[in-house]
């Protein structure tokens, strides 16, 4: 597990032994799983457990703003 970004009390993580498609896990009081490139090319929320709506919105904002960097980190970690 590699923490690749932190902001607003949230931690964005890529698991080293994870699977395609490229995605991140965002941890706060709960967890959200976000696909880095959804059907339209934009990040897409896959699931959220135990997170407030506000934290989910923050998580999506972070991933949208950092999409290119997060995709680069995914490639570095997963080849």
Phi and psi in radians as a Rosetta constraint file:
Dihedral C 1 N 2 CA 2 C 2 CIRCULARHARMONIC -2.140 0.35
Dihedral N 2 CA 2 C 2 N 3 CIRCULARHARMONIC 2.128 0.35
Dihedral C 2 N 3 CA 3 C 3 CIRCULARHARMONIC -1.380 0.35
Dihedral N 3 CA 3 C 3 N 4 CIRCULARHARMONIC 2.088 0.35
Dihedral C 3 N 4 CA 4 C 4 CIRCULARHARMONIC -1.868 0.35
Dihedral N 4 CA 4 C 4 N 5 CIRCULARHARMONIC -0.211 0.35
Dihedral C 4 N 5 CA 5 C 5 CIRCULARHARMONIC -2.879 0.35
Dihedral N 5 CA 5 C 5 N 6 CIRCULARHARMONIC 2.555 0.35
Dihedral C 5 N 6 CA 6 C 6 CIRCULARHARMONIC -2.378 0.35
Dihedral N 6 CA 6 C 6 N 7 CIRCULARHARMONIC 2.379 0.35
Dihedral C 6 N 7 CA 7 C 7 CIRCULARHARMONIC -2.925 0.35
Dihedral N 7 CA 7 C 7 N 8 CIRCULARHARMONIC 2.556 0.35
Dihedral C 7 N 8 CA 8 C 8 CIRCULARHARMONIC 0.933 0.35
Dihedral N 8 CA 8 C 8 N 9 CIRCULARHARMONIC 0.610 0.35
Dihedral C 8 N 9 CA 9 C 9 CIRCULARHARMONIC 1.329 0.35
Dihedral N 9 CA 9 C 9 N 10 CIRCULARHARMONIC 0.187 0.35
Dihedral C 9 N 10 CA 10 C 10 CIRCULARHARMONIC -1.973 0.35
Dihedral N 10 CA 10 C 10 N 11 CIRCULARHARMONIC 2.604 0.35
Dihedral C 10 N 11 CA 11 C 11 CIRCULARHARMONIC -2.149 0.35
Dihedral N 11 CA 11 C 11 N 12 CIRCULARHARMONIC 2.172 0.35
Dihedral C 11 N 12 CA 12 C 12 CIRCULARHARMONIC -1.726 0.35
Dihedral N 12 CA 12 C 12 N 13 CIRCULARHARMONIC 2.193 0.35
Dihedral C 12 N 13 CA 13 C 13 CIRCULARHARMONIC -2.212 0.35
Dihedral N 13 CA 13 C 13 N 14 CIRCULARHARMONIC 2.507 0.35
Dihedral C 13 N 14 CA 14 C 14 CIRCULARHARMONIC -2.071 0.35
Dihedral N 14 CA 14 C 14 N 15 CIRCULARHARMONIC 2.196 0.35
Dihedral C 14 N 15 CA 15 C 15 CIRCULARHARMONIC -1.410 0.35
Dihedral N 15 CA 15 C 15 N 16 CIRCULARHARMONIC 2.326 0.35
Dihedral C 15 N 16 CA 16 C 16 CIRCULARHARMONIC -1.211 0.35
Dihedral N 16 CA 16 C 16 N 17 CIRCULARHARMONIC -0.437 0.35
Dihedral C 16 N 17 CA 17 C 17 CIRCULARHARMONIC -1.860 0.35
Dihedral N 17 CA 17 C 17 N 18 CIRCULARHARMONIC 0.482 0.35
Dihedral C 17 N 18 CA 18 C 18 CIRCULARHARMONIC -1.512 0.35
Dihedral N 18 CA 18 C 18 N 19 CIRCULARHARMONIC -3.115 0.35
Dihedral C 18 N 19 CA 19 C 19 CIRCULARHARMONIC -2.106 0.35
Dihedral N 19 CA 19 C 19 N 20 CIRCULARHARMONIC 2.840 0.35
Dihedral C 19 N 20 CA 20 C 20 CIRCULARHARMONIC -1.243 0.35
Dihedral N 20 CA 20 C 20 N 21 CIRCULARHARMONIC 2.768 0.35
Dihedral C 20 N 21 CA 21 C 21 CIRCULARHARMONIC -1.287 0.35
Dihedral N 21 CA 21 C 21 N 22 CIRCULARHARMONIC 2.878 0.35
Dihedral C 21 N 22 CA 22 C 22 CIRCULARHARMONIC -1.024 0.35
Dihedral N 22 CA 22 C 22 N 23 CIRCULARHARMONIC 2.194 0.35
Dihedral C 22 N 23 CA 23 C 23 CIRCULARHARMONIC -2.685 0.35
Dihedral N 23 CA 23 C 23 N 24 CIRCULARHARMONIC 2.900 0.35
Dihedral C 23 N 24 CA 24 C 24 CIRCULARHARMONIC -2.231 0.35
Dihedral N 24 CA 24 C 24 N 25 CIRCULARHARMONIC 2.801 0.35
Dihedral C 24 N 25 CA 25 C 25 CIRCULARHARMONIC -1.969 0.35
Dihedral N 25 CA 25 C 25 N 26 CIRCULARHARMONIC 2.295 0.35
Dihedral C 25 N 26 CA 26 C 26 CIRCULARHARMONIC -2.006 0.35
Dihedral N 26 CA 26 C 26 N 27 CIRCULARHARMONIC 2.147 0.35
Dihedral C 26 N 27 CA 27 C 27 CIRCULARHARMONIC -1.926 0.35
Dihedral N 27 CA 27 C 27 N 28 CIRCULARHARMONIC 2.348 0.35
Dihedral C 27 N 28 CA 28 C 28 CIRCULARHARMONIC -2.442 0.35
Dihedral N 28 CA 28 C 28 N 29 CIRCULARHARMONIC -2.076 0.35
Dihedral C 28 N 29 CA 29 C 29 CIRCULARHARMONIC -1.341 0.35
Dihedral N 29 CA 29 C 29 N 30 CIRCULARHARMONIC -0.305 0.35
Dihedral C 29 N 30 CA 30 C 30 CIRCULARHARMONIC -2.395 0.35
Dihedral N 30 CA 30 C 30 N 31 CIRCULARHARMONIC -2.604 0.35
Dihedral C 30 N 31 CA 31 C 31 CIRCULARHARMONIC -2.514 0.35
Dihedral N 31 CA 31 C 31 N 32 CIRCULARHARMONIC 2.431 0.35
Dihedral C 31 N 32 CA 32 C 32 CIRCULARHARMONIC -2.135 0.35
Dihedral N 32 CA 32 C 32 N 33 CIRCULARHARMONIC 2.517 0.35
Dihedral C 32 N 33 CA 33 C 33 CIRCULARHARMONIC -1.982 0.35
Dihedral N 33 CA 33 C 33 N 34 CIRCULARHARMONIC 2.169 0.35
Dihedral C 33 N 34 CA 34 C 34 CIRCULARHARMONIC -2.218 0.35
Dihedral N 34 CA 34 C 34 N 35 CIRCULARHARMONIC 2.136 0.35
Dihedral C 34 N 35 CA 35 C 35 CIRCULARHARMONIC -1.239 0.35
Dihedral N 35 CA 35 C 35 N 36 CIRCULARHARMONIC 2.287 0.35
Dihedral C 35 N 36 CA 36 C 36 CIRCULARHARMONIC -1.298 0.35
Dihedral N 36 CA 36 C 36 N 37 CIRCULARHARMONIC -0.432 0.35
Dihedral C 36 N 37 CA 37 C 37 CIRCULARHARMONIC -2.410 0.35
Dihedral N 37 CA 37 C 37 N 38 CIRCULARHARMONIC 1.689 0.35
Dihedral C 37 N 38 CA 38 C 38 CIRCULARHARMONIC -1.338 0.35
Dihedral N 38 CA 38 C 38 N 39 CIRCULARHARMONIC -2.951 0.35
Dihedral C 38 N 39 CA 39 C 39 CIRCULARHARMONIC -1.004 0.35
Dihedral N 39 CA 39 C 39 N 40 CIRCULARHARMONIC -0.609 0.35
Dihedral C 39 N 40 CA 40 C 40 CIRCULARHARMONIC -1.658 0.35
Dihedral N 40 CA 40 C 40 N 41 CIRCULARHARMONIC 0.087 0.35
Dihedral C 40 N 41 CA 41 C 41 CIRCULARHARMONIC 1.614 0.35
Dihedral N 41 CA 41 C 41 N 42 CIRCULARHARMONIC -0.229 0.35
Dihedral C 41 N 42 CA 42 C 42 CIRCULARHARMONIC -1.608 0.35
Dihedral N 42 CA 42 C 42 N 43 CIRCULARHARMONIC 2.733 0.35
Dihedral C 42 N 43 CA 43 C 43 CIRCULARHARMONIC -0.994 0.35
Dihedral N 43 CA 43 C 43 N 44 CIRCULARHARMONIC 2.604 0.35
Dihedral C 43 N 44 CA 44 C 44 CIRCULARHARMONIC -2.397 0.35
Dihedral N 44 CA 44 C 44 N 45 CIRCULARHARMONIC 2.241 0.35
Dihedral C 44 N 45 CA 45 C 45 CIRCULARHARMONIC -1.212 0.35
Dihedral N 45 CA 45 C 45 N 46 CIRCULARHARMONIC 2.159 0.35
Dihedral C 45 N 46 CA 46 C 46 CIRCULARHARMONIC -1.679 0.35
Dihedral N 46 CA 46 C 46 N 47 CIRCULARHARMONIC -0.694 0.35
Dihedral C 46 N 47 CA 47 C 47 CIRCULARHARMONIC -2.843 0.35
Dihedral N 47 CA 47 C 47 N 48 CIRCULARHARMONIC 2.764 0.35
Dihedral C 47 N 48 CA 48 C 48 CIRCULARHARMONIC -2.627 0.35
Dihedral N 48 CA 48 C 48 N 49 CIRCULARHARMONIC 2.279 0.35
Dihedral C 48 N 49 CA 49 C 49 CIRCULARHARMONIC -2.304 0.35
Dihedral N 49 CA 49 C 49 N 50 CIRCULARHARMONIC 2.153 0.35
Dihedral C 49 N 50 CA 50 C 50 CIRCULARHARMONIC 1.306 0.35
Dihedral N 50 CA 50 C 50 N 51 CIRCULARHARMONIC 0.202 0.35
Dihedral C 50 N 51 CA 51 C 51 CIRCULARHARMONIC -1.813 0.35
Dihedral N 51 CA 51 C 51 N 52 CIRCULARHARMONIC 2.540 0.35
Dihedral C 51 N 52 CA 52 C 52 CIRCULARHARMONIC -1.275 0.35
Dihedral N 52 CA 52 C 52 N 53 CIRCULARHARMONIC 2.791 0.35
Dihedral C 52 N 53 CA 53 C 53 CIRCULARHARMONIC -1.003 0.35
Dihedral N 53 CA 53 C 53 N 54 CIRCULARHARMONIC -0.684 0.35
Dihedral C 53 N 54 CA 54 C 54 CIRCULARHARMONIC -1.115 0.35
Dihedral N 54 CA 54 C 54 N 55 CIRCULARHARMONIC -0.726 0.35
Dihedral C 54 N 55 CA 55 C 55 CIRCULARHARMONIC -1.170 0.35
Dihedral N 55 CA 55 C 55 N 56 CIRCULARHARMONIC -0.639 0.35
Dihedral C 55 N 56 CA 56 C 56 CIRCULARHARMONIC -1.111 0.35
Dihedral N 56 CA 56 C 56 N 57 CIRCULARHARMONIC -0.759 0.35
Dihedral C 56 N 57 CA 57 C 57 CIRCULARHARMONIC -1.100 0.35
Dihedral N 57 CA 57 C 57 N 58 CIRCULARHARMONIC -0.717 0.35
Dihedral C 57 N 58 CA 58 C 58 CIRCULARHARMONIC -1.110 0.35
Dihedral N 58 CA 58 C 58 N 59 CIRCULARHARMONIC -0.758 0.35
Dihedral C 58 N 59 CA 59 C 59 CIRCULARHARMONIC -1.049 0.35
Dihedral N 59 CA 59 C 59 N 60 CIRCULARHARMONIC -0.787 0.35
Dihedral C 59 N 60 CA 60 C 60 CIRCULARHARMONIC -1.129 0.35
Dihedral N 60 CA 60 C 60 N 61 CIRCULARHARMONIC -0.686 0.35
Dihedral C 60 N 61 CA 61 C 61 CIRCULARHARMONIC -1.096 0.35
Dihedral N 61 CA 61 C 61 N 62 CIRCULARHARMONIC -0.797 0.35
Dihedral C 61 N 62 CA 62 C 62 CIRCULARHARMONIC -1.039 0.35
Dihedral N 62 CA 62 C 62 N 63 CIRCULARHARMONIC -0.853 0.35
Dihedral C 62 N 63 CA 63 C 63 CIRCULARHARMONIC -1.154 0.35
Dihedral N 63 CA 63 C 63 N 64 CIRCULARHARMONIC -0.666 0.35
Dihedral C 63 N 64 CA 64 C 64 CIRCULARHARMONIC -1.064 0.35
Dihedral N 64 CA 64 C 64 N 65 CIRCULARHARMONIC -0.827 0.35
Dihedral C 64 N 65 CA 65 C 65 CIRCULARHARMONIC -1.208 0.35
Dihedral N 65 CA 65 C 65 N 66 CIRCULARHARMONIC -0.548 0.35
Dihedral C 65 N 66 CA 66 C 66 CIRCULARHARMONIC -1.859 0.35
Dihedral N 66 CA 66 C 66 N 67 CIRCULARHARMONIC 0.265 0.35
Dihedral C 66 N 67 CA 67 C 67 CIRCULARHARMONIC -0.895 0.35
Dihedral N 67 CA 67 C 67 N 68 CIRCULARHARMONIC -0.883 0.35
Dihedral C 67 N 68 CA 68 C 68 CIRCULARHARMONIC -1.078 0.35
Dihedral N 68 CA 68 C 68 N 69 CIRCULARHARMONIC -0.762 0.35
Dihedral C 68 N 69 CA 69 C 69 CIRCULARHARMONIC -1.150 0.35
Dihedral N 69 CA 69 C 69 N 70 CIRCULARHARMONIC -0.722 0.35
Dihedral C 69 N 70 CA 70 C 70 CIRCULARHARMONIC -1.169 0.35
Dihedral N 70 CA 70 C 70 N 71 CIRCULARHARMONIC -0.670 0.35
Dihedral C 70 N 71 CA 71 C 71 CIRCULARHARMONIC -1.120 0.35
Dihedral N 71 CA 71 C 71 N 72 CIRCULARHARMONIC -0.691 0.35
Dihedral C 71 N 72 CA 72 C 72 CIRCULARHARMONIC -1.088 0.35
Dihedral N 72 CA 72 C 72 N 73 CIRCULARHARMONIC -0.784 0.35
Dihedral C 72 N 73 CA 73 C 73 CIRCULARHARMONIC -1.110 0.35
Dihedral N 73 CA 73 C 73 N 74 CIRCULARHARMONIC -0.693 0.35
Dihedral C 73 N 74 CA 74 C 74 CIRCULARHARMONIC -1.009 0.35
Dihedral N 74 CA 74 C 74 N 75 CIRCULARHARMONIC -0.817 0.35
Dihedral C 74 N 75 CA 75 C 75 CIRCULARHARMONIC -1.096 0.35
Dihedral N 75 CA 75 C 75 N 76 CIRCULARHARMONIC -0.709 0.35
Dihedral C 75 N 76 CA 76 C 76 CIRCULARHARMONIC -1.087 0.35
Dihedral N 76 CA 76 C 76 N 77 CIRCULARHARMONIC -0.701 0.35
Dihedral C 76 N 77 CA 77 C 77 CIRCULARHARMONIC -1.375 0.35
Dihedral N 77 CA 77 C 77 N 78 CIRCULARHARMONIC -0.679 0.35
Dihedral C 77 N 78 CA 78 C 78 CIRCULARHARMONIC -1.867 0.35
Dihedral N 78 CA 78 C 78 N 79 CIRCULARHARMONIC -0.062 0.35
